[in-house]
Amino acid sequence: VVSSVSIEDAPAFKHRGISHDTSRNYFSVEAIKKTIDAMAMVKLNTFHWHITDSHSFPVIIKSHPDLAGYGAYSPEQVYTAEDVRDIVKYARIRGVRVIPEFDAPAHVGEGWQKKNMTVCFNAQPWIRYCVEPPCGQLDPSKDELYSVLEDIYREFNEMFEEPFVFHMGGDEVSVSCWNSSSELQHWMLQRGWQLEESDFMRLWGYFQDNAIQRWDKVASGKVPIILWTSRLTDVPYVDDYLDKDRYIIQIWTKGDDPKIEDLLNRGFNLIFSNYDALYFDCGFQGWVSDGLNWCSPYIGWQKVYDNSLSALAGSKVKQVLGAEAALWSEQVDDFALDSRFWPRASALAERLWTDPTDTWRDAESRMLIHRERLVENGVAADSLQPQWCLQNEGECPNL
């Protein structure tokens, strides 16, 4: 019998998480807590909460009750400040930190219709103005917009209990959306700007500068800000508008995107959610057309496991904080949540904790057993193979 033992164990990457969208479809507080329970089982420590989008505004902002009043799917499908604090506390006890995301200036729509601060709200045909319906973007020319953002940021900062980092979204901004507003065009021309792409990037930079000033006004110190990769994070605009010492860039493009190297060479810290390995909504049926959705094929746990951040970043891997598996919820709700995340997110957890040099084949038998443990703990994780393979280890892989 061993009388004493010493274990040395530490994660390879400090940011190990999932990104969960609660706007396209609403998720109950209980479902979110259950996801956090499963995260704790595999040492994932970051719950990135994409709480609003153009489809719905489910979080109640007390200073602007019309946002959820018009933007929530129903009066019951909302998150109060008490709900958010409850989730933050629940997660903290389990070693999980919650990062709030308020996506802007794009991915804004429902809830804003009475404020006269948006452009191309629910415009049709939607494909001209946004990546999916309903469309909507904030109008950076509206001075009163920034007071509303400050109110939202203040309440976010309070209900999320002064988060150590804040996510501002910032992807998929449509130039054609902004350019559809004669009022916004007039504002730009009055300032001596033109209506070229570079001018709309300047407009975006103007918005981002004003937004971060309002966040800093309500936050305790200058916390890091996360942005998704976008046209604004491309050269040359990233040099003009984003400070590497303030912004963390979350990669959602493919893992071999050459723009990743551009960001690393400029000294930015990165979080990977490259869609070819870490988008868990890929490979399902289309919902705005027939066939499969835009990012098919389905991402199996094997692809997740073999998505080596060290290989993607090379000699600059120390600038990689970690990764998140992202689940956009156009086609998922409470009833399918477990099976979309699990057990695939467990493959990410091992990748981020140990950064193994071997491949998924070496982990397969452990993964099958781990899936059974998830199920035993009430997580409705997807089945990976026939039970015969579990009972006959090593007999199923096509080596």
GIZI-V386814 format. One record per residue. SS is DSSP state (A for helix, B for strand, O for the rest). BURIAL is 1 if it has 16 or more other C-alpha atoms within 10 Angstrom, else 0. Layout:
SS_BURIAL ; SS_BURIAL
This chain:
O_0 ; O_0 ; O_0 ; O_0 ; O_0 ; O_0 ; O_0 ; O_0 ; O_0 ; O_0 ; O_0 ; O_1 ; O_1 ; O_1 ; B_1 ; B_1 ; B_1 ; B_1 ; B_1 ; B_1 ; B_1 ; O_1 ; O_1 ; O_1 ; O_1 ; O_1 ; O_1 ; O_1 ; A_1 ; A_0 ; A_0 ; A_1 ; A_1 ; A_1 ; A_1 ; A_1 ; A_1 ; A_1 ; A_1 ; A_1 ; A_0 ; O_1 ; O_1 ; O_1 ; O_1 ; B_1 ; B_1 ; B_1 ; B_1 ; B_1 ; O_1 ; B_1 ; O_1 ; O_1 ; O_1 ; O_1 ; B_1 ; O_1 ; B_1 ; O_1 ; O_1 ; A_0 ; A_0 ; A_0 ; A_0 ; A_1 ; A_1 ; A_1 ; A_1 ; A_1 ; A_1 ; O_1 ; O_1 ; O_0 ; O_0 ; O_0 ; O_1 ; O_1 ; B_1 ; O_1 ; A_1 ; A_0 ; A_0 ; A_1 ; A_1 ; A_1 ; A_1 ; A_1 ; A_1 ; A_1 ; A_1 ; A_0 ; A_0 ; O_1 ; O_1 ; O_1 ; B_1 ; B_1 ; B_1 ; B_1 ; B_1 ; O_1 ; O_1 ; O_1 ; O_1 ; O_1 ; O_1 ; O_1 ; O_1 ; O_1 ; O_1 ; O_1 ; O_1 ; O_0 ; O_0 ; O_0 ; O_1 ; B_1 ; B_1 ; O_1 ; O_1 ; O_1 ; O_1 ; O_0 ; O_0 ; A_1 ; A_0 ; A_0 ; O_1 ; O_1 ; O_0 ; O_0 ; O_1 ; O_1 ; O_1 ; O_1 ; B_1 ; B_1 ; O_1 ; O_1 ; O_1 ; O_0 ; A_0 ; A_0 ; A_1 ; A_1 ; A_0 ; A_1 ; A_1 ; A_1 ; A_1 ; A_1 ; A_1 ; A_1 ; A_1 ; A_1 ; A_1 ; A_1 ; A_1 ; O_1 ; O_0 ; O_1 ; O_1 ; O_1 ; B_1 ; B_1 ; B_1 ; O_1 ; O_1 ; O_1 ; O_1 ; O_1 ; O_1 ; O_1 ; A_1 ; A_0 ; A_1 ; A_1 ; O_1 ; O_0 ; O_0 ; A_0 ; A_0 ; A_1 ; A_1 ; A_0 ; A_0 ; A_1 ; A_0 ; A_0 ; O_0 ; O_0 ; O_1 ; O_0 ; O_0 ; O_0 ; A_0 ; A_0 ; A_1 ; A_1 ; A_1 ; A_1 ; A_1 ; A_1 ; A_1 ; A_0 ; A_1 ; A_1 ; A_0 ; A_1 ; A_1 ; A_1 ; A_0 ; A_1 ; A_1 ; A_1 ; A_0 ; A_1 ; O_1 ; O_0 ; O_0 ; O_0 ; O_1 ; B_0 ; B_1 ; B_1 ; B_1 ; B_1 ; O_1 ; O_1 ; A_1 ; A_1 ; A_1 ; O_0 ; O_0 ; O_0 ; A_0 ; A_1 ; A_0 ; A_0 ; A_1 ; O_1 ; O_0 ; O_1 ; O_0 ; O_0 ; B_1 ; B_1 ; B_1 ; B_1 ; B_1 ; O_1 ; O_1 ; O_1 ; O_1 ; O_0 ; O_0 ; A_0 ; A_1 ; A_1 ; A_1 ; A_0 ; A_1 ; A_1 ; A_0 ; O_0 ; O_0 ; O_1 ; B_1 ; B_1 ; B_1 ; B_1 ; O_1 ; O_1 ; A_1 ; A_1 ; A_1 ; A_1 ; B_1 ; O_1 ; O_1 ; O_1 ; O_1 ; O_1 ; B_0 ; O_1 ; O_0 ; O_0 ; O_0 ; O_0 ; O_0 ; B_1 ; O_1 ; O_0 ; O_1 ; O_1 ; O_0 ; O_1 ; O_1 ; O_1 ; A_1 ; A_1 ; A_1 ; A_1 ; A_1 ; O_1 ; O_1 ; O_1 ; A_1 ; A_0 ; A_0 ; A_1 ; A_1 ; A_0 ; A_0 ; A_0 ; A_1 ; A_0 ; A_1 ; B_1 ; B_1 ; B_1 ; B_1 ; B_1 ; B_1 ; B_1 ; B_1 ; O_1 ; O_1 ; O_0 ; O_0 ; O_1 ; O_1 ; O_0 ; O_0 ; O_0 ; A_1 ; A_1 ; A_0 ; A_1 ; A_1 ; O_1 ; O_1 ; A_1 ; A_1 ; A_1 ; A_1 ; A_1 ; A_1 ; A_1 ; A_1 ; A_1 ; A_1 ; A_0 ; O_1 ; O_1 ; O_0 ; O_0 ; O_0 ; A_1 ; A_1 ; A_0 ; A_0 ; A_1 ; A_1 ; A_0 ; A_1 ; A_1 ; A_0 ; A_1 ; A_1 ; A_1 ; A_0 ; A_1 ; A_0 ; A_0 ; O_0 ; O_0 ; O_1 ; O_1 ; O_1 ; O_1 ; O_0 ; O_1 ; O_0 ; O_0 ; A_0 ; A_0 ; A_0 ; A_1 ; A_0 ; O_0 ; O_0 ; O_0 ; O_0 ; O_0 ; O_0 ; O_0 ; O_0
